[in-house]
Amino acid sequence: MRTIEREIVSALIFSSDGKLFQAMKDPNKGGVYLDCWHIPGGGIEQGEDPVEALVREVNEELGIDISPFDITLVDDVGRGESEKTLKDTGERVLAKMQFKIYKVVLDKPASDVAITLDPSEFSEYRWSPLPELRDLKLTPPSVSLFTRLGYI
């Protein structure tokens, strides 16, 4: 199996009432860490700035524009690896990932945030108060991140 290396940007998106956005990967659509709750994000494209990549990924995956809000880097030490099916070729690869995690706080409560999930990425979403994170099936990198940040 071929190994690829990816630099990944992800967003801790908080509503104004302190809830964290997460989405469930559709296990039938491919990708990494299937059937787990994810924070949104994706790979940085060639020549793309990490914050530009984050804004693009969140817009593509959730249909929201985070560019008007403060986008703060909170963690860049996370690593992970998982088998992945490449969307363009169907090839199975081992993806070794380095994560850059940014925090964004929206100006609305979770109940007022309009989300349009990309159905090729996610099957459902939730807004979680931080104490509920302990009870969810999270990706291994999220468990490490949330532990480092004191969320769990």
LINNOR-V271636 format. One record per pair of residues at least 24 apart in sequence whose ideal C-beta (glycine too) atoms are under 8 Angstrom apart, sorted by sequence separation. I is the first residue (numbers start at 1). J is the second residue. D is the distance in whole Angstrom. If there is no record, write none. Layout:
i=I j=J d=D
i=I j=J d=D
This chain:
i=75 j=99 d=7
i=76 j=100 d=5
i=75 j=100 d=8
i=76 j=101 d=7
i=13 j=39 d=7
i=75 j=101 d=4
i=12 j=39 d=6
i=13 j=40 d=7
i=73 j=100 d=6
i=74 j=101 d=5
i=11 j=39 d=6
i=73 j=101 d=7
i=74 j=102 d=7
i=10 j=39 d=5
i=11 j=40 d=5
i=73 j=102 d=6
i=74 j=103 d=5
i=10 j=40 d=7
i=11 j=41 d=6
i=72 j=102 d=6
i=10 j=41 d=3
i=71 j=102 d=5
i=72 j=103 d=5
i=9 j=41 d=5
i=71 j=103 d=8
i=72 j=104 d=8
i=8 j=41 d=6
i=9 j=42 d=7
i=71 j=104 d=6
i=87 j=120 d=8
i=8 j=42 d=7
i=9 j=43 d=8
i=70 j=104 d=7
i=8 j=43 d=6
i=9 j=44 d=6
i=69 j=104 d=5
i=70 j=105 d=7
i=7 j=43 d=7
i=8 j=44 d=7
i=69 j=105 d=7
i=6 j=43 d=5
i=7 j=44 d=5
i=69 j=106 d=6
i=6 j=44 d=8
i=23 j=61 d=7
i=66 j=104 d=5
i=69 j=107 d=7
i=23 j=62 d=8
i=66 j=106 d=8
i=9 j=50 d=5
i=21 j=62 d=8
i=9 j=51 d=8
i=64 j=106 d=8
i=99 j=141 d=6
i=7 j=50 d=8
i=11 j=54 d=6
i=9 j=53 d=5
i=10 j=54 d=8
i=97 j=141 d=7
i=101 j=145 d=6
i=9 j=54 d=4
i=13 j=58 d=7
i=11 j=57 d=8
i=58 j=104 d=8
i=99 j=145 d=7
i=11 j=58 d=5
i=33 j=80 d=8
i=9 j=57 d=6
i=32 j=80 d=8
i=54 j=102 d=6
i=13 j=62 d=8
i=33 j=82 d=6
i=64 j=113 d=7
i=32 j=82 d=4
i=50 j=100 d=5
i=64 j=114 d=7
i=32 j=83 d=7
i=51 j=102 d=7
i=63 j=114 d=7
i=64 j=115 d=7
i=32 j=84 d=5
i=63 j=115 d=6
i=64 j=116 d=8
i=13 j=66 d=7
i=31 j=84 d=6
i=62 j=115 d=5
i=63 j=116 d=3
i=30 j=84 d=7
i=31 j=85 d=7
i=62 j=116 d=7
i=63 j=117 d=8
i=11 j=66 d=7
i=30 j=85 d=4
i=62 j=117 d=7
i=63 j=118 d=8
i=30 j=86 d=8
i=61 j=117 d=7
i=62 j=118 d=8
i=30 j=87 d=6
i=61 j=118 d=5
i=41 j=99 d=8
i=60 j=118 d=6
i=80 j=139 d=7
i=11 j=71 d=8
i=61 j=121 d=5
i=80 j=140 d=6
i=61 j=122 d=7
i=80 j=141 d=4
i=12 j=74 d=7
i=39 j=101 d=8
i=79 j=141 d=7
i=32 j=95 d=6
i=62 j=125 d=8
i=78 j=141 d=5
i=32 j=97 d=8
i=78 j=144 d=6
i=78 j=145 d=5
i=75 j=145 d=6
i=78 j=148 d=8
i=77 j=148 d=8
i=75 j=148 d=6
i=75 j=149 d=7
i=74 j=149 d=7
i=4 j=84 d=8
i=1 j=83 d=7
i=38 j=122 d=8
i=2 j=91 d=7
i=4 j=93 d=5
i=6 j=95 d=6
i=8 j=97 d=5
i=10 j=99 d=6
i=12 j=101 d=6
i=14 j=103 d=7
i=16 j=105 d=7
i=21 j=110 d=8
i=37 j=126 d=7
i=3 j=93 d=7
i=4 j=94 d=7
i=5 j=95 d=8
i=6 j=96 d=7
i=7 j=97 d=8
i=8 j=98 d=7
i=9 j=99 d=8
i=10 j=100 d=7
i=11 j=101 d=8
i=12 j=102 d=7
i=14 j=104 d=7
i=15 j=105 d=8
i=16 j=106 d=6
i=19 j=109 d=8
i=31 j=121 d=7
i=1 j=92 d=6
i=2 j=93 d=5
i=3 j=94 d=5
i=4 j=95 d=6
i=5 j=96 d=5
i=6 j=97 d=5
i=7 j=98 d=5
i=8 j=99 d=5
i=9 j=100 d=5
i=10 j=101 d=5
i=11 j=102 d=5
i=12 j=103 d=5
i=13 j=104 d=5
i=14 j=105 d=5
i=15 j=106 d=6
i=16 j=107 d=6
i=19 j=110 d=4
i=29 j=120 d=6
i=1 j=93 d=6
i=2 j=94 d=7
i=3 j=95 d=8
i=4 j=96 d=7
i=5 j=97 d=8
i=6 j=98 d=8
i=8 j=100 d=7
i=9 j=101 d=8
i=10 j=102 d=7
i=11 j=103 d=8
i=12 j=104 d=7
i=14 j=106 d=7
i=16 j=108 d=6
i=17 j=109 d=4
i=21 j=113 d=8
i=29 j=121 d=7
i=1 j=94 d=5
i=3 j=96 d=6
i=5 j=98 d=8
i=7 j=100 d=7
i=9 j=102 d=7
i=11 j=104 d=6
i=13 j=106 d=7
i=15 j=108 d=6
i=16 j=109 d=5
i=17 j=110 d=6
i=26 j=119 d=8
i=15 j=109 d=5
i=21 j=115 d=8
i=23 j=117 d=6
i=29 j=123 d=8
i=15 j=110 d=4
i=26 j=121 d=7
i=25 j=121 d=7
i=26 j=122 d=6
i=25 j=122 d=6
i=26 j=123 d=4
i=15 j=113 d=6
i=23 j=121 d=7
i=24 j=122 d=6
i=25 j=123 d=7
i=23 j=122 d=4
i=24 j=123 d=5
i=37 j=136 d=5
i=24 j=124 d=5
i=37 j=137 d=6
i=23 j=124 d=7
i=24 j=125 d=7
i=36 j=137 d=5
i=37 j=138 d=5
i=38 j=139 d=6
i=23 j=125 d=4
i=24 j=126 d=8
i=35 j=137 d=7
i=36 j=138 d=6
i=37 j=139 d=7
i=22 j=125 d=7
i=23 j=126 d=8
i=36 j=139 d=5
i=39 j=142 d=6
i=21 j=125 d=7
i=22 j=126 d=6
i=38 j=142 d=7
i=21 j=126 d=8
i=22 j=127 d=8
i=37 j=142 d=7
i=21 j=127 d=6
i=22 j=128 d=6
i=33 j=139 d=4
i=36 j=142 d=8
i=20 j=127 d=7
i=32 j=139 d=8
i=33 j=140 d=7
i=19 j=127 d=4
i=20 j=128 d=5
i=33 j=141 d=8
i=19 j=128 d=6
i=20 j=129 d=8
i=19 j=129 d=6
i=20 j=130 d=6
i=18 j=129 d=7
i=15 j=127 d=6
i=18 j=130 d=7
i=20 j=133 d=7
i=22 j=136 d=7
i=20 j=151 d=8
